[in-house]
């Protein structure tokens, strides 16, 4: 993702409204995502004005002298990094402060160095495929006393399948996926977490075979599912 100049934003909107290029092609030319192209066009249609570039994120909160004193005191006692200092300050001093802010203060006091690897920006910001059904991703999340699972198409952001259950397990993961594939066809790839509902978990010297979800994905590769109209 790059910062667009005003004339580039206008060109993107003109190209999208003309219809001779799709959002994916336009975004690729300007090194932005297709989703951002659609967002710019939507803003223009709603307001009738070319969107202006604005600063991203919230302005940083100034570091107070008390925060510096708290971090300095904690460091003198424990002599450790920002992550452990966060825990020590919470338990010993009753001070809640995120470790990123602690690390920033330590750097200002010449007590820590900048992590070069962590400061490098990732080449990608989000997954975004060009065609539907090229990639689905899924995960479980708890809502109240129930568990929600949803499968999301990466290109269109469409949800082909979801379900609420009392238990987050492999059987329910397969059940929702099977219904989604029956309705919309199988995806070419699937992205999940490393949870036990989706893959076998073993130690360094323990090699487990595929679990039920992995076996279902394998069987779905060559199986033709009729689309429900």
C-alpha positions in Angstrom: 0.0 0.0 0.0 1.3 3.4 -0.9 0.2 7.0 -0.2 -1.8 8.3 -3.2 -1.5 11.8 -4.5 -4.7 13.8 -5.2 -4.4 13.3 -9.0 -3.8 9.6 -8.6 -7.1 9.3 -6.5 -8.9 11.2 -9.3 -7.4 8.9 -12.0 -8.5 5.8 -10.0 -12.1 7.0 -9.7 -12.2 8.0 -13.4 -10.9 4.6 -14.5 -13.3 2.7 -12.3 -16.3 4.7 -13.4 -15.4 4.3 -17.0 -15.6 0.6 -16.6 -12.8 -0.4 -19.0 -10.6 -1.7 -16.1 -11.6 -3.7 -13.0 -10.7 -2.7 -9.5 -8.0 -5.3 -9.3 -6.2 -4.0 -12.4 -6.5 -0.4 -11.3 -5.2 -1.2 -7.8 -2.3 -3.1 -9.2 -1.2 -0.1 -11.3 -1.3 2.2 -8.3 0.0 -0.4 -5.8 -3.2 -0.4 -3.7 -5.7 -3.1 -3.0 -8.9 -3.6 -5.0 -10.8 -3.0 -1.8 -9.4 0.5 -1.4 -10.3 1.3 -5.1 -13.9 0.3 -4.4 -13.8 2.4 -1.2 -12.7 5.5 -3.0 -15.4 5.1 -5.7 -18.0 4.5 -3.0 -17.0 7.7 -1.2 -17.1 9.7 -4.5 -20.6 8.4 -5.3 -21.8 9.3 -1.8 -20.3 12.8 -1.6 -19.8 13.8 -5.2 -16.2 14.9 -4.3 -12.8 13.3 -4.8 -11.7 11.9 -1.4 -8.8 13.7 0.3 -5.8 11.9 1.7 -5.8 12.1 5.5 -3.3 11.1 8.2 -3.7 7.4 9.2 -4.3 6.3 12.8 -4.7 8.4 15.9 -2.2 11.0 17.0 0.4 9.6 19.4 -0.3 10.3 23.1 2.6 12.3 24.7 4.7 10.5 27.2 4.3 12.0 30.7 7.0 12.5 33.3 5.2 10.1 35.6 5.4 7.3 32.9 9.1 7.9 32.5 9.6 7.8 36.3 7.6 4.5 36.6 9.5 2.8 33.8 12.8 4.0 35.1 12.0 2.8 38.6 10.8 -0.6 37.4 13.9 -1.1 35.2 16.3 -0.3 38.1 14.6 -3.0 40.1 14.2 -5.7 37.5 16.7 -5.0 34.7 14.7 -6.7 32.0 13.0 -6.0 28.7 9.8 -4.2 27.9 7.6 -7.4 27.8 8.7 -8.5 31.3 8.6 -5.0 32.6 4.9 -4.7 31.6 4.1 -7.7 33.9 6.3 -6.5 36.7 4.8 -3.0 36.7 1.3 -4.4 36.7 2.0 -6.8 39.6 4.4 -4.8 41.7 3.5 -1.2 41.0 -0.1 -1.5 39.9 0.7 0.4 36.7 -1.0 -0.6 33.5 1.2 0.2 30.5 1.6 -1.7 27.2 5.1 -3.1 26.5 5.3 -1.1 23.2 5.1 2.1 25.1 7.5 0.9 27.7 10.0 0.0 25.0 9.6 3.5 23.5 10.4 5.0 26.9 13.4 2.7 27.4 14.8 3.8 24.0 14.4 7.4 25.0 16.4 6.6 28.2 19.1 4.8 26.1 18.2 1.6 27.9 17.0 -0.3 24.8 17.8 -0.5 21.1 15.5 -0.5 18.1 14.6 -3.9 16.8 15.4 -3.7 13.1 13.6 -6.9 12.1 10.4 -5.8 13.9 10.5 -2.3 12.4 10.4 -3.5 8.8 7.0 -3.2 7.2 5.5 -6.4 5.9 5.2 -6.7 2.1 1.5 -7.5 2.5 -1.2 -5.9 4.6 -4.0 -8.4 4.0 -4.9 -11.4 1.9 -6.8 -10.4 -1.2 -7.3 -12.9 -4.0 -8.4 -11.9 -7.5 -11.0 -14.6 -8.1 -13.7 -16.0 -5.8 -13.3 -19.5 -4.4 -9.5 -19.2 -4.8 -9.1 -19.0 -1.0 -11.4 -19.3 2.0 -10.3 -18.6 5.5 -12.0 -19.5 8.8 -11.7 -19.5 12.6 -13.7 -20.0 15.7 -14.7 -17.2 18.1 -16.8 -17.3 21.3 -20.0 -15.2 21.5 -21.6 -15.5 24.9 -22.0 -19.1 25.7 -21.8 -20.3 22.1 -19.1 -20.7 19.5 -19.3 -19.1 16.1 -17.4 -20.4 13.0 -17.5 -18.6 9.6 -15.9 -19.3 6.3 -15.0 -16.1 4.3 -14.1 -15.9 0.6 -11.0 -13.8 0.4 -11.7 -12.1 -2.9 -15.4 -11.1 -2.5 -15.5 -11.1 1.4 -18.7 -13.2 1.0 -19.5 -15.7 3.8 -20.4 -19.0 2.1 -21.0 -20.7 5.5 -21.3 -20.1 9.2 -22.8 -21.7 12.3 -23.3 -21.3 16.1 -22.6 -24.3 18.3 -22.1 -25.2 21.9 -18.7 -26.7 21.2 -15.9 -25.7 18.9 -14.7 -29.0 17.5 -13.7 -30.7 14.3 -17.1 -32.2 13.6 -18.8 -28.9 13.6 -16.0 -27.3 11.5 -16.5 -30.0 8.8 -20.3 -29.8 9.0 -20.4 -26.0 8.1 -17.7 -26.5 5.5 -19.6 -29.3 3.9 -22.7 -27.3 3.6 -20.8 -24.3 2.2 -19.1 -26.4 -0.5 -22.4 -28.1 -1.4 -23.9 -24.6 -2.0 -21.0 -22.7 -3.6 -18.4 -25.3 -4.7 -15.0 -26.1 -3.1 -12.3 -23.4 -2.8 -8.8 -24.0 -4.3 -7.1 -23.3 -0.9 -8.1 -23.0 2.7 -6.5 -20.8 5.4 -7.0 -21.8 9.1 -5.2 -21.4 12.4 -3.2 -24.1 14.0 -6.0 -25.0 16.3 -6.9 -28.6 17.1 -10.3 -28.2 15.3 -8.4 -27.8 12.0 -5.1 -29.8 12.3 -3.4 -32.4 14.3 -1.2 -31.0 17.1 1.9 -32.9 18.2 5.2 -32.3 19.9 8.6 -31.9 18.2 9.1 -35.6 18.2 5.5 -36.6 17.8 4.1 -36.8 14.3 0.4 -37.2 14.2 -1.6 -38.1 11.2 -4.2 -35.8 9.6 -7.3 -35.2 11.7 -11.0 -35.2 10.5 -10.9 -31.7 9.1 -7.7 -32.3 7.1 -9.1 -35.6 5.8 -12.2 -33.9 4.6 -10.2 -31.2 2.8 -8.2 -34.0 1.1 -11.4 -35.8 0.0 -12.9 -32.5 -1.3 -10.0 -31.8 -3.6 -11.2 -34.3 -6.2 -14.9 -34.5 -5.3 -17.5 -32.6 -7.4 -20.2 -31.0 -5.3 -23.4 -30.0 -7.1 -24.4 -26.3 -6.6 -27.7 -25.7 -5.0 -29.8 -23.2 -6.9 
